[in-house]
Amino acid sequence: MPDAVDLIRAKRDGGTLAEDDIRWLIAAYTAGEVADEQMSALLMAVFFTGMDSAELAVWTDAMISSGERLDLSGLAAPTADKHSTGGVGDKVSLILAPLVASFGVAVPQLSGRGLGHTGGTLDKLESVPGWRAALSNDEILAVLAEVGCVICAAGPDLVPADRRLYALRDVTGTVESIPLIASSIMSKKIAEGTAALVLDVKVGSGAFMPDRTSAWQLAQTMVRLGQAHGVRTSALLTRMDTPLGRAVGNAVEVAESVATLRGEGPADLVAVTLALAAEMLRLAGIDADPAAALADGRALDRYRAMIAAQGGDPDAELPVARHAELVTAPSAGWLRALDARAVGIAAWRLGAGRARKEDPVSAAAGVICLAKPGDQVEAGQPLLELRGDDQGRFGRARQALTDAIEIGNEPPPPAEPVIDRIAG
Amino acid sequence: MPDAVDLIRAKRDGGTLAEDDIRWLIAAYTAGEVADEQMSALLMAVFFTGMDSAELAVWTDAMISSGERLDLSGLAAPTADKHSTGGVGDKVSLILAPLVASFGVAVPQLSGRGLGHTGGTLDKLESVPGWRAALSNDEILAVLAEVGCVICAAGPDLVPADRRLYALRDVTGTVESIPLIASSIMSKKIAEGTAALVLDVKVGSGAFMPDRTSAWQLAQTMVRLGQAHGVRTSALLTRMDTPLGRAVGNAVEVAESVATLRGEGPADLVAVTLALAAEMLRLAGIDADPAAALADGRALDRYRAMIAAQGGDPDAELPVARHAELVTAPSAGWLRALDARAVGIAAWRLGAGRARKEDPVSAAAGVICLAKPGDQVEAGQPLLELRGDDQGRFGRARQALTDAIEIGNEPPPPAEPVIDRIAG
């Protein structure tokens, strides 16, 4: 049996861990036989010395082996999924899953909740009355067979090693490591059983990876890892300097998603969603233009069926916040920047997000961007609408926005929402 | 109140921790408010990014503040102590403390036990029938006042932060970090209350620091740290390629120490002991030749008084091992090397050392070096005598010695025991 201290020292000193050692380590940690303080020291060593691609593939595989794998082989349809590294106003999953499903591709979106300034897909959908995030594996397969798409919580038996590792990384300053991020994301997506996967790697102030170089490295690492595990994988690098679309929060993002499914979405959100949809269809072997399904209502029908299949009422009124305040333009000119991170933190402080994973979120709280970078604005014109149920929270939300708005004499340079594509 | 994760991330990213943050961290960790997994991640970050001298001084001071400090100001004599980073056959403390005390300097040697292949001073002295390592603070002061030297265990209230940190480092691969080693050693020596301190930093295969550069850096770091805390500190770098003296074990090292105090010690052991004694006397402001006290029996008298003051019988027979085996020279020639680490491991496996801190040690087990590097030997001439109570242990002890002995056609280059001196 290997000794955890020897493995920590080997990794610390720049060595490569052997396959058996990695498998033992992950299994023993998940079983509680390797202590948290040993694993956190190893994770910090990985932060500094990295992992080579063979190590990372084994590490990821060992994580997957800590739990069960979903078996989607009984579905008649090809499968494809998308994962986003998380951004502000990123409601793409709500639109994309039914959109791609409307072309006969099964989309098994096992999702997480939000932590910090980026929201979670499940938190957003839970603002729909009656909708349930927790499904059994049988329910997941039934909704996929019936509707073609499902958005639900990953069950406790899917990569339990990641559950423990993620909680540990969160409190030990070992989140921002490309191999650790890549293995956390990819282990869950591979265990989920999808045959194809598109990664939406966000770049910019509101993203997990603020700079393009590290976002590109992360994307590359994940694409390789997917392929090593037999999942057709590609990645898009997309811009996250400013919120995606206009709505940031939970119910407000559901409403914007429905509008987009009706063909009335904001241009940046539509562009990112269609680019991801085209990539998913390509990987699933389907030659079609996804824009058609937004125009003719097919994607919206699929969304309504998915909501209903998970107990939700697609016609129910969404919660509306009790209080709203405006943030106005301090001067006239071109809106050059509206910082994603600042808006995300404002929405979070208004109640849309949580600080600890056991905290509840407010369905109605959030921020609406009334103007987008590139718009010409008048002094005093409303730029943001803050919404929340608790008036006491507006002050700190406004504080987060202090430096969020930049107005200048010239329009900003054009910023295409999709920056780069890393094909498998 | 600072957040432990923020401090870990700051250190990880090469930042400098503020004084208040360091003090909070050490206090909160000692109180159990910062978790082991957070501290081990921070320690691993320190392994990679280091600490600057201001951070290290505060870190060490915060460790000292976690417990009590011994107050030696009531003693009439000047105080001086020695700390060794640990080597094989390093019984210097047993000789040095009474030797320096015989010149009117009070020597408060608060010591530890052995772990791994280097022995502990307390383990060695415990082979003297009746001798007690555990003294109260009042007893320590009484023995110091009466005899002039004391060798005893550090109490649980002396730097409790180090007790927790050391146990954590041991299982998390974060032992080999110069700032962490330096703060661990120096916090205890400063808390012990000595006014002057000489560090014996060992270099070579049997030492904690195998290479001269890192040994020199460690020595420099500790000398600066001592001076920053008002302790007159200097360091010697001494050779640890081969055991110091001829005896490696517990009772066998006590016997060799007594022989040395009688003026019959092996040359390398005498040289290192006298160099350290001269340094201690110099720092204590006393101009004298320490060799005189070995020649005229003053140091031996002091040793006997110290043993008796701590309940021991200096005239008692020491335990003798039930079994002995010889290791002989495979060929004729010059003994060029007799590896310290290998001999240390052999003695350990014979029972002289412990694998876990709760293990007992054998008083009688050990190794006697019948030849030293530089000696000319015949084929079949005994080079080592292995001693132990458990015959089953001899096989693995011999295995450790497989590559320990090097015999050649030429004598080895001369190797002065003292390599360098770092004066404060």
Interface residues (C-beta under 8 A of the other chain):
Chain A: A4 V5 I8 R9 R12 A35 D36 E37 Q38 M39 S40 A41 L42 L43 M44 A45 F47 F48 L168 D170 V171 T172 G173 T174
Chain B: A4 V5 I8 R9 R12 A35 D36 E37 Q38 M39 S40 A41 L42 L43 M44 A45 F47 F48 L168 D170 V171 T172 G173 T174
